[in-house]
Amino acid sequence: SVGVIFGADEEIGGLTTRWMVERGYRPRKIALVIDGGWKSVVYAQKGLTYYTVTARGKGGHSAFPWESDDNATRLLLAYARLRTAWDAAHPVTDDKWCDLLTLTQVKADGGALNRIPDEASLVVNLRSTALDSADRTERFIRETTGLDVVRGEDSKPCQSDPNDPRVQLLRKCLQARFPGADIPLKRTMGATDARCFYDCGVPAVLTGIDGGGEHGPDEWASVSSIGEAAALLVDFAMVLGR
């Protein structure tokens, strides 16, 4: 038996897939997510957590900054401290399989070009490799910036056993579909709906179609590879069901 979830909201949290799993739509053998990994099997992905850091206080006229709390400047200086402290404590490894903290949003608007805002905020995105990374990072941000910190979307890192027979079977199907191609077992830096199946007790892995340039101006996908991926799904379902 094969069940399919069509999730159209993966970029904003995968609520569709999560909703289905919470209501009992759970895989019995394996969860195969079609979201990357052309001619490969992705067995692990990083966790995903957002933190909003906010400086609040008295705003005012830009001609008299000493009469306000100058919240935008407070926020920028706090982020500079955070960036320096984080980079010193979390060097990027050669394989990039490490915790990464990235600035994704900055918001501050006094309502006029000559008004200091009452509030300024930024969002940093953690991509984590350990189950306790999100808690440790929240404490780190709070202690380093001294500002208000609110934790938003939070997904744990997800890893399946690459040696599981079901994962190896998928790899064999790929090798049969693409003779002579090297079919690696990989980890991905991004987050996918595979995280929704983390606690289902079965492997959650990814494969996909040919493409690249994710979230950039040159993002692309190969239409011709869609047929190859569909044929692979049929191959795998037939073999797994025997």
RABELBEL-V909745 format. One record per pair of residues at least 4 apart in sequence whose C-alpha atoms are under 6 Angstrom apart, sorted by the first residue. I is the first residue (numbers start at 1). GAP is how many residues later the second one is. D is the distance in Angstrom with one decimal. If there is no record, write none. Layout:
# RABELBEL-V909745
i:I gap:GAP d:D
i:I gap:GAP d:D
This chain:
# RABELBEL-V909745
i:7 gap:9 d:5.6
i:7 gap:10 d:5.9
i:9 gap:5 d:5.2
i:10 gap:4 d:3.9
i:14 gap:179 d:5.9
i:15 gap:4 d:5.9
i:18 gap:178 d:5.4
i:20 gap:5 d:5.4
i:21 gap:4 d:4.7
i:21 gap:5 d:5.6
i:27 gap:4 d:6.0
i:29 gap:173 d:5.9
i:30 gap:172 d:5.3
i:30 gap:173 d:5.2
i:31 gap:173 d:4.6
i:32 gap:173 d:5.2
i:32 gap:174 d:5.6
i:33 gap:173 d:4.7
i:34 gap:172 d:5.8
i:34 gap:173 d:5.3
i:34 gap:174 d:4.7
i:35 gap:173 d:5.3
i:36 gap:171 d:5.3
i:36 gap:172 d:4.4
i:37 gap:170 d:4.5
i:37 gap:171 d:5.1
i:38 gap:169 d:6.0
i:38 gap:170 d:5.0
i:38 gap:171 d:5.0
i:38 gap:172 d:5.2
i:39 gap:144 d:5.8
i:40 gap:143 d:4.9
i:40 gap:144 d:5.2
i:41 gap:144 d:5.0
i:41 gap:165 d:5.8
i:41 gap:166 d:5.4
i:42 gap:143 d:5.8
i:42 gap:144 d:4.6
i:42 gap:145 d:5.4
i:42 gap:163 d:5.5
i:42 gap:164 d:4.9
i:43 gap:116 d:5.9
i:43 gap:117 d:5.4
i:43 gap:144 d:5.9
i:43 gap:162 d:4.9
i:44 gap:114 d:5.5
i:44 gap:115 d:4.1
i:44 gap:143 d:4.6
i:45 gap:112 d:5.9
i:45 gap:113 d:5.4
i:45 gap:142 d:5.7
i:45 gap:143 d:4.9
i:45 gap:144 d:5.9
i:46 gap:81 d:5.7
i:46 gap:82 d:5.2
i:46 gap:83 d:5.3
i:46 gap:111 d:4.5
i:46 gap:143 d:5.7
i:47 gap:80 d:5.4
i:47 gap:81 d:4.7
i:47 gap:108 d:5.3
i:47 gap:109 d:4.4
i:47 gap:110 d:3.7
i:48 gap:78 d:5.8
i:48 gap:79 d:5.0
i:48 gap:106 d:5.7
i:48 gap:107 d:5.0
i:49 gap:76 d:5.9
i:49 gap:77 d:5.1
i:49 gap:104 d:5.4
i:49 gap:105 d:4.4
i:50 gap:74 d:5.9
i:50 gap:75 d:4.6
i:50 gap:102 d:5.1
i:50 gap:103 d:5.6
i:51 gap:72 d:5.6
i:51 gap:73 d:5.4
i:51 gap:99 d:5.6
i:51 gap:100 d:4.6
i:51 gap:101 d:5.8
i:52 gap:70 d:5.7
i:52 gap:71 d:4.5
i:52 gap:97 d:5.6
i:52 gap:98 d:5.2
i:53 gap:68 d:5.4
i:53 gap:69 d:5.4
i:53 gap:95 d:5.7
i:53 gap:96 d:4.7
i:54 gap:66 d:5.7
i:54 gap:67 d:4.2
i:54 gap:94 d:5.2
i:55 gap:16 d:5.5
i:55 gap:20 d:5.8
i:55 gap:64 d:5.7
i:55 gap:65 d:5.3
i:55 gap:92 d:5.9
i:56 gap:62 d:5.9
i:56 gap:63 d:4.5
i:57 gap:12 d:5.6
i:57 gap:61 d:5.4
i:58 gap:10 d:5.2
i:58 gap:11 d:5.3
i:58 gap:60 d:5.3
i:59 gap:9 d:5.1
i:59 gap:57 d:5.0
i:59 gap:58 d:4.9
i:59 gap:59 d:4.2
i:60 gap:8 d:5.4
i:60 gap:55 d:5.7
i:60 gap:56 d:5.1
i:61 gap:54 d:4.7
i:61 gap:55 d:5.9
i:62 gap:52 d:5.2
i:62 gap:53 d:5.3
i:62 gap:54 d:5.8
i:71 gap:48 d:6.0
i:71 gap:49 d:5.9
i:72 gap:48 d:5.3
i:78 gap:67 d:4.8
i:79 gap:4 d:5.9
i:82 gap:4 d:5.8
i:82 gap:62 d:5.8
i:86 gap:4 d:5.7
i:87 gap:4 d:5.7
i:92 gap:4 d:6.0
i:98 gap:31 d:6.0
i:99 gap:28 d:5.6
i:99 gap:29 d:4.5
i:99 gap:30 d:5.9
i:100 gap:26 d:5.7
i:100 gap:27 d:5.2
i:101 gap:24 d:5.6
i:101 gap:25 d:4.6
i:102 gap:22 d:5.3
i:102 gap:23 d:5.2
i:103 gap:21 d:4.4
i:104 gap:19 d:5.7
i:104 gap:20 d:5.7
i:105 gap:17 d:5.3
i:105 gap:18 d:5.0
i:106 gap:15 d:5.9
i:106 gap:16 d:4.2
i:107 gap:13 d:5.7
i:107 gap:14 d:5.2
i:108 gap:12 d:4.4
i:109 gap:8 d:5.6
i:110 gap:5 d:5.0
i:110 gap:6 d:5.2
i:110 gap:7 d:3.8
i:129 gap:28 d:5.8
i:133 gap:4 d:5.9
i:140 gap:4 d:6.0
i:141 gap:4 d:5.9
i:142 gap:4 d:5.5
i:158 gap:37 d:5.9
i:160 gap:43 d:5.2
i:165 gap:4 d:6.0
i:174 gap:4 d:6.0
i:175 gap:4 d:5.6
i:194 gap:10 d:5.7
i:209 gap:16 d:5.5
i:209 gap:17 d:5.9
i:210 gap:11 d:5.8
i:210 gap:12 d:5.4
i:210 gap:15 d:5.9
i:211 gap:9 d:5.3
i:211 gap:10 d:4.0
i:211 gap:11 d:5.9
i:212 gap:7 d:5.7
i:212 gap:8 d:5.6
i:213 gap:5 d:5.6
i:213 gap:6 d:4.1
i:214 gap:5 d:5.2
i:236 gap:4 d:5.9
i:237 gap:4 d:5.9
